[in-house]
Amino acid sequence: MTKNNILKKITIANNLKHFEIKEIFKLGGFELSSSQVKAFMAGSQNKNFEKLTEEQFEGFLNGFIVYSRGPVDEPSLLPRTIENFIIGLIESSNTGAIEEIRSLIEGAKDVIAKAD
């Protein structure tokens, strides 16, 4: 499996849009245009196909880690994957799951308050 195929599978599995892929590359140290991202996602027979380099792929994976969990120096930020999941619950009107999350957050706040 090629690096481009792995990139496609990661983006499909995480329902990432092209602007999010650009942001992930940027977090990994690569400033790419939309056409470059589309070239990475194109099939190998496409005339616009561009092969990912080792460095670009590594940058994407490192950026994806930061994108998914947030920067290490800012642990108070909600990781985007969790944020997207919660937004999905809200959009689907899953009130039971939303209330369960709210309850868990309140419980965590109580534990933190007692620890202080």
Buried (B, 14 or more C-beta within 10 A) or exposed (E): EEBBEBBBEBBEEBEBEEEBBBBBBBBBEBEBEEEBBBBBBBEEEEEEBBEBEEEBBBBBBBBBBBBBBBEEEEEEEEBBBEEBEBEEBEEEEBEEBBEEBEEEEEEEEEEEEEEE
